[in-house]
Amino acid sequence: SVPFLIRLFPSLLNKFVYLNFLAFPFFVDFRRPELLVNNTISLYLTTEPGVTVGIWHTVPGSRGAEAQGKDQRWYEEALADAHPVIIYLHGNGGTR
């Protein structure tokens, strides 16, 4: 019955292959990364009209004490300083 359903609904194939409708671990609010990872904040970038990309900015442990209690503006300024930035692309899960 699975091949028949995929033939009728080809979009199901993408769901089965990529499983992008699953969010694991369950019941975690990925908009609040500071609850999961130290020295991390959630930011949103608009790449083009109608397209917004959510990112997490995590400062290294060496700057952890400096980051304690800082707001979003401090994290944005930290992105603009001379320290290198590592971009990690997590895959197709739809969550960070």
C-alpha positions as CSV (number, residue, x, y, z in Angstrom):
1,S,0.0,0.0,0.0
2,V,3.0,2.4,0.5
3,P,4.0,2.4,-3.2
4,F,0.4,3.1,-4.1
5,L,0.1,6.0,-1.7
6,I,3.4,7.5,-2.9
7,R,2.1,7.2,-6.5
8,L,-1.1,9.0,-5.6
9,F,0.7,11.6,-3.3
10,P,4.3,12.2,-4.5
11,S,4.8,14.8,-1.8
12,L,4.7,12.0,0.7
13,L,8.0,10.7,-0.6
14,N,9.8,13.8,0.5
15,K,8.2,13.4,4.0
16,F,9.4,9.8,4.3
17,V,12.9,10.4,2.9
18,Y,13.7,13.6,4.8
19,L,11.4,13.2,7.9
20,N,11.5,17.0,8.2
21,F,8.2,16.9,10.2
22,L,9.9,15.3,13.2
23,A,11.5,17.5,15.9
24,F,13.8,15.6,18.2
25,P,14.2,15.8,21.1
26,F,10.5,16.1,21.7
27,F,8.9,19.0,23.7
28,V,11.9,21.3,23.5
29,D,11.5,25.0,22.6
30,F,14.2,25.6,20.1
31,R,13.5,29.3,20.2
32,R,15.0,29.4,23.6
33,P,18.5,27.9,23.1
34,E,19.9,29.3,26.3
35,L,18.0,26.6,28.1
36,L,19.9,23.9,26.1
37,V,23.3,25.5,25.3
38,N,25.3,28.0,27.4
39,N,26.1,31.4,25.9
40,T,23.7,31.0,23.0
41,I,21.0,33.3,21.6
42,S,18.4,32.8,18.9
43,L,18.5,35.3,16.0
44,Y,16.5,35.7,12.8
45,L,18.0,36.9,9.5
46,T,15.9,38.0,6.5
47,T,17.8,36.8,3.5
48,E,15.3,38.1,0.9
49,P,11.7,39.3,1.0
50,G,9.6,36.6,2.5
51,V,12.5,34.4,3.6
52,T,13.6,34.4,7.2
53,V,16.3,32.1,8.5
54,G,16.6,31.3,12.2
55,I,20.1,31.0,13.6
56,W,21.7,30.3,17.0
57,H,24.8,32.4,17.9
58,T,27.0,30.6,20.4
59,V,30.1,32.3,21.7
60,P,33.0,30.1,22.7
61,G,33.6,29.1,26.3
62,S,36.5,31.5,26.6
63,R,34.0,34.4,26.2
64,G,31.3,32.7,28.3
65,A,31.8,34.9,31.4
66,E,31.7,38.0,29.2
67,A,28.4,36.8,27.6
68,Q,26.6,36.2,30.9
69,G,23.5,38.4,31.1
70,K,24.0,40.2,27.8
71,D,21.2,41.0,25.4
72,Q,20.8,40.4,21.7
73,R,22.7,43.6,20.8
74,W,25.9,42.3,22.5
75,Y,25.7,39.1,20.5
76,E,25.2,40.9,17.2
77,E,28.2,43.1,18.0
78,A,30.2,39.9,18.9
79,L,29.5,38.6,15.4
80,A,31.0,41.8,13.9
81,D,34.3,41.6,15.8
82,A,37.6,40.1,14.5
83,H,36.9,36.6,15.9
84,P,36.3,33.8,13.4
85,V,32.8,32.6,12.8
86,I,32.0,28.9,12.2
87,I,28.8,28.0,10.4
88,Y,27.3,24.7,11.2
89,L,24.6,23.5,8.8
90,H,22.5,21.0,10.7
91,G,20.6,19.3,7.9
92,N,17.0,19.1,6.9
93,G,15.1,18.7,10.2
94,G,13.6,22.1,10.1
95,T,14.7,22.9,13.6
96,R,18.0,24.1,15.1
